[in-house]
Amino acid sequence: MIRYRQPGFSARPALDETESLQTDTMRFFAVICMCLMIIFSLVKSMPVTQQAPPPQINTQEIVRDKITHLEQRVQEVGKALAAMEQALEKARNEHQQVKKLHTNFIEQITVLQKKRDKILTQLETTKQAYTEKRQALGFIADEIHRVKRGIQRLESKAEDLKQNIAADVSVKPVPGKTKSEANIAMKEEKTGFSLGFSSDDALFSTLKTEDQVTLYMRIKDRFWQLKTASSPWAFVPVSFSGRIYYMDRQTVPDTVIQASAKAVSVPETNEILFGVSLSQQITRQISALMKGNKGGNIIIQSNGRVDFEN
């Protein structure tokens, strides 16, 4: 019987592949079995070692130690809490004291502020009154100075009249006096004190010496102080309320007059007054020399020494 086979188609290759896969699987299992057998034989040949029994732990002693430690810890914590409570109470008391002190301090500050305001008000009132009195005293001093100038002019005129009369009238001789009687008469006639410097150099020397003599220029109620530190000397405006000794215009040095002309310009030169303020040392010397004398010339030397001449 002749069978016809279609070209390009055959069932044999699919069967061969299945058989080959089955063979490979059986080989794989055989290899695994061989490996397991070798492992089992190795395990059986190994010596069996007996494990040492685990150490026994005394749990009761450990628990007892832990309890003792915890009790000690509790006691320590309790002491710490007690100390903290005491510190907290102390801090609370100190806070209350500080709070009281702060309240008292605020009250004292309030009282002091009120007193300060009251004192400032009184000071302002006193300052205003002092300014008014000072202005009034300035006016009075100006008036006194004008009166003195008028008296000086009258005395000058009286002296001129006396000299004219003496020239026209013959003088009759009078009974002579002894020398002692003449000296007594001179002392009785000479009353009052005049204050001056031995020379212009003495004035300049005391001006240069610190805190001995200070020279002022005055116009009404305004004052200028002569500063000798600069060159040339210059008058500087200042406020002055102390005691001043006025100088005769004719005794004022030209250097001072020139310095005053640079400082101010006054139409009437008679409005300018010059005077000096003296240190306590010089004032004490003058007071000591005036005791027991009715009059004389008080002369200040260049070194600050004060001399007295009858």
C-alpha positions as CSV (number, residue, x, y, z in Angstrom):
1,M,0.0,0.0,0.0
2,I,1.4,3.2,-1.1
3,R,0.7,6.2,1.3
4,Y,0.9,9.7,0.1
5,R,2.7,12.2,2.6
6,Q,2.1,15.8,2.1
7,P,5.4,17.6,1.6
8,G,6.5,19.9,4.5
9,F,4.4,18.3,7.2
10,S,5.5,15.5,9.7
11,A,4.2,14.5,13.3
12,R,7.5,13.0,14.3
13,P,9.4,16.1,15.4
14,A,6.8,17.1,18.0
15,L,7.0,13.6,19.5
16,D,10.8,13.8,19.7
17,E,10.7,17.1,21.6
18,T,8.3,15.7,24.2
19,E,10.5,12.6,24.8
20,S,13.6,14.8,25.1
21,L,11.9,17.0,27.7
22,Q,10.9,14.0,29.8
23,T,14.4,12.6,29.6
24,D,15.9,15.9,30.8
25,T,13.5,16.1,33.7
26,M,14.3,12.5,34.9
27,R,18.0,13.4,34.7
28,F,17.5,16.5,36.8
29,F,15.7,14.5,39.5
30,A,18.4,11.9,39.5
31,V,21.1,14.5,40.1
32,I,19.1,16.0,43.0
33,C,18.7,12.5,44.5
34,M,22.4,11.9,44.3
35,C,23.2,15.2,46.0
36,L,20.7,14.4,48.8
37,M,22.2,11.0,49.3
38,I,25.7,12.5,49.6
39,I,24.5,15.1,52.1
40,F,22.8,12.5,54.3
41,S,25.9,10.3,54.3
42,L,28.0,13.3,55.4
43,V,25.5,14.2,58.2
44,K,25.5,10.6,59.5
45,S,29.3,10.5,59.6
46,M,29.6,13.7,61.7
47,P,30.2,13.1,65.5
48,V,27.3,14.0,67.7
49,T,28.3,16.7,70.4
50,Q,26.3,17.0,73.5
51,Q,25.3,20.7,74.2
52,A,26.2,22.1,77.6
53,P,23.2,22.9,79.8
54,P,22.4,26.6,79.9
55,P,23.4,28.4,83.1
56,Q,20.8,28.7,85.7
57,I,20.0,32.3,86.7
58,N,18.9,33.2,90.2
59,T,16.0,35.4,89.2
60,Q,14.8,36.0,92.8
61,E,18.2,37.6,93.8
62,I,18.2,39.8,90.7
63,V,14.6,40.9,91.3
64,R,15.5,41.6,95.0
65,D,18.5,43.7,93.9
66,K,16.4,45.6,91.4
67,I,13.7,46.3,94.0
68,T,16.3,47.5,96.5
69,H,17.8,49.8,93.8
70,L,14.4,51.1,92.9
71,E,13.6,51.8,96.5
72,Q,16.8,53.7,96.9
73,R,16.0,55.6,93.7
74,V,12.6,56.4,95.0
75,Q,14.1,57.8,98.3
76,E,16.6,59.9,96.3
77,V,13.8,61.3,94.1
78,G,11.7,62.0,97.2
79,K,14.5,63.9,98.8
80,A,15.1,65.8,95.6
81,L,11.4,66.6,95.4
82,A,11.4,67.8,99.0
83,A,14.4,70.0,98.3
84,M,12.7,71.4,95.2
85,E,9.6,72.1,97.2
86,Q,11.6,74.0,99.8
87,A,13.5,75.9,97.1
88,L,10.2,76.7,95.4
89,E,8.7,77.9,98.7
90,K,11.8,80.0,99.4
91,A,11.6,81.5,95.9
92,R,7.9,82.2,96.4
93,N,8.6,84.1,99.6
94,E,11.5,86.0,98.1
95,H,9.2,86.9,95.1
96,Q,6.7,88.3,97.6
97,Q,9.3,90.3,99.3
98,V,10.7,91.6,96.0
99,K,7.2,92.5,95.0
100,K,6.6,94.4,98.2
101,L,10.0,96.2,97.8
102,H,9.1,97.0,94.2
103,T,5.7,98.5,95.4
104,N,7.4,100.5,98.1
105,F,10.1,101.7,95.7
106,I,7.4,102.8,93.2
107,E,5.6,104.7,96.0
108,Q,8.9,106.3,97.1
109,I,9.7,107.3,93.5
110,T,6.2,108.8,93.2
111,V,6.7,110.8,96.4
112,L,10.2,111.9,95.3
113,Q,8.9,113.0,91.9
114,K,6.2,115.1,93.5
115,K,8.8,116.6,95.8
116,R,11.1,117.2,92.8
117,D,8.3,118.9,90.9
118,K,7.5,121.1,93.9
119,I,11.1,122.0,94.4
120,L,11.5,122.8,90.7
121,T,8.4,125.0,90.9
122,Q,9.8,126.8,94.0
123,L,13.2,127.1,92.3
124,E,11.7,128.6,89.2
125,T,9.7,131.1,91.4
126,T,12.9,131.9,93.4
127,K,14.8,132.3,90.2
128,Q,12.3,134.7,88.8
129,A,12.3,136.7,92.1
130,Y,16.1,136.6,92.2
131,T,16.2,137.9,88.6
132,E,13.8,140.7,89.5
133,K,15.7,141.6,92.6
134,R,19.0,141.5,90.8
135,Q,17.7,143.8,88.1
136,A,16.4,146.1,90.9
137,L,19.8,146.0,92.6
138,G,21.4,146.8,89.3
139,F,19.2,149.8,88.8
140,I,19.9,150.9,92.4
141,A,23.7,150.4,91.9
142,D,23.5,152.5,88.7
143,E,21.6,155.2,90.6
144,I,24.2,155.1,93.4
145,H,27.0,155.4,90.9
146,R,25.4,158.3,89.2
147,V,24.9,160.0,92.6
148,K,28.6,159.4,93.4
149,R,29.7,160.9,90.1
150,G,27.5,163.9,90.9
151,I,29.1,164.2,94.3
152,Q,32.5,163.9,92.8
153,R,31.7,166.7,90.3
154,L,30.4,168.8,93.2
155,E,33.5,168.1,95.2
156,S,35.7,169.1,92.3
157,K,33.8,172.3,91.8
158,A,34.0,173.0,95.5
159,E,37.7,172.5,95.4
160,D,38.0,174.9,92.5
161,L,36.0,177.5,94.4
162,K,38.1,176.9,97.5
163,Q,41.3,177.5,95.5
164,N,39.9,180.6,93.9
165,I,38.9,182.0,97.3
166,A,42.2,181.1,98.8
167,A,44.0,183.1,96.0
168,D,41.9,186.2,96.7
169,V,41.8,186.1,100.5
170,S,44.9,186.7,102.6
171,V,45.6,184.0,105.1
172,K,46.1,185.2,108.7
173,P,48.7,183.3,110.8
174,V,47.3,181.1,113.4
175,P,48.9,180.0,116.7
176,G,51.5,177.3,116.1
177,K,51.0,173.7,117.2
178,T,53.5,171.2,118.5
179,K,54.6,168.3,116.3
180,S,52.5,165.8,118.2
181,E,49.4,168.0,118.0
182,A,49.9,168.4,114.2
183,N,50.1,164.6,113.8
184,I,47.0,164.1,115.8
185,A,45.2,166.7,113.7
186,M,46.3,165.0,110.5
187,K,45.0,161.7,111.7
188,E,41.7,163.1,112.8
189,E,41.2,164.9,109.4
190,K,42.1,161.8,107.3
191,T,39.1,159.5,107.4
192,G,38.0,156.8,104.8
193,F,40.0,154.2,102.9
194,S,41.2,154.2,99.3
195,L,42.0,150.9,97.5
196,G,44.5,150.7,94.7
197,F,47.5,148.9,93.2
198,S,51.1,149.9,93.6
199,S,51.4,150.2,89.7
200,D,49.9,149.0,86.5
201,D,52.4,146.2,86.4
202,A,51.2,145.1,89.8
203,L,47.6,145.0,88.5
204,F,48.7,143.0,85.4
205,S,50.7,140.6,87.6
206,T,47.8,139.9,89.9
207,L,45.4,139.5,86.9
208,K,47.7,136.8,85.4
209,T,47.9,135.0,88.8
210,E,45.0,132.6,89.0
211,D,42.2,133.4,91.5
212,Q,43.8,136.5,92.9
213,V,42.3,139.5,91.0
214,T,39.7,139.5,88.2
215,L,38.9,142.7,86.3
216,Y,35.4,143.3,85.0
217,M,33.8,145.9,82.8
218,R,30.2,146.9,83.5
219,I,27.5,148.6,81.4
220,K,24.3,148.9,83.3
221,D,23.4,145.3,84.4
222,R,25.8,143.6,81.9
223,F,29.3,142.4,82.7
224,W,32.4,141.5,80.7
225,Q,35.5,139.8,82.2
226,L,39.0,140.6,81.0
227,K,40.7,137.4,79.8
228,T,44.5,137.5,80.0
229,A,45.1,134.1,78.5
230,S,44.6,135.3,75.0
231,S,46.8,137.7,73.1
232,P,45.8,140.5,72.9
233,W,43.7,140.6,76.0
234,A,40.0,140.6,75.4
235,F,36.7,141.2,77.3
236,V,34.3,138.3,77.3
237,P,30.6,138.5,78.3
238,V,29.9,136.8,81.7
239,S,27.3,136.7,84.4
240,F,28.5,138.2,87.7
241,S,26.8,138.6,91.0
242,G,29.6,138.9,93.6
243,R,31.3,141.9,95.2
244,I,33.1,144.3,93.0
245,Y,35.5,147.2,93.8
246,Y,35.0,150.0,91.2
247,M,38.1,151.8,89.9
248,D,38.5,155.5,89.2
249,R,38.4,156.0,85.4
250,Q,41.7,157.9,85.6
251,T,43.5,154.9,87.2
252,V,42.4,152.4,84.5
253,P,45.4,151.4,82.3
254,D,45.3,152.2,78.6
255,T,45.6,148.5,77.7
256,V,42.3,147.8,79.5
257,I,40.7,150.8,77.8
258,Q,41.8,149.5,74.4
259,A,40.4,146.0,75.1
260,S,37.1,147.5,76.2
261,A,36.8,149.5,72.9
262,K,37.2,146.3,70.9
263,A,34.6,144.5,73.0
264,V,31.7,147.1,73.0
265,S,30.9,150.4,71.4
266,V,29.1,152.8,73.7
267,P,28.3,156.3,72.6
268,E,28.8,157.7,76.2
269,T,32.0,156.5,77.7
270,N,30.7,157.4,81.2
271,E,28.4,154.4,81.0
272,I,31.4,152.0,81.2
273,L,32.5,151.1,84.7
274,F,35.6,149.1,85.6
275,G,36.1,147.2,88.7
276,V,37.9,144.2,90.3
277,S,36.9,141.3,92.4
278,L,39.4,140.1,95.0
279,S,40.3,136.7,96.3
280,Q,39.4,135.8,99.9
281,Q,43.1,135.9,100.8
282,I,43.4,139.6,99.7
283,T,40.0,140.4,101.2
284,R,41.1,139.0,104.6
285,Q,44.3,141.1,104.5
286,I,42.3,144.3,103.8
287,S,39.8,143.5,106.6
288,A,42.8,143.0,109.0
289,L,44.4,146.3,108.0
290,M,41.1,148.3,108.3
291,K,40.7,147.2,111.9
292,G,41.7,150.0,114.3
293,N,42.1,152.6,111.5
294,K,39.6,155.2,110.4
295,G,41.2,155.8,107.0
296,G,44.2,155.4,104.8
297,N,45.5,154.0,101.5
298,I,45.3,150.3,101.0
299,I,47.8,149.2,98.3
300,I,47.9,145.8,96.6
301,Q,51.4,144.7,95.5
302,S,52.2,142.5,92.5
303,N,52.7,139.4,94.7
304,G,49.2,139.8,96.2
305,R,50.5,141.3,99.5
306,V,48.4,144.2,100.8
307,D,50.1,147.2,102.4
308,F,48.6,150.1,104.4
309,E,49.7,153.7,104.3
310,N,48.3,156.6,106.4
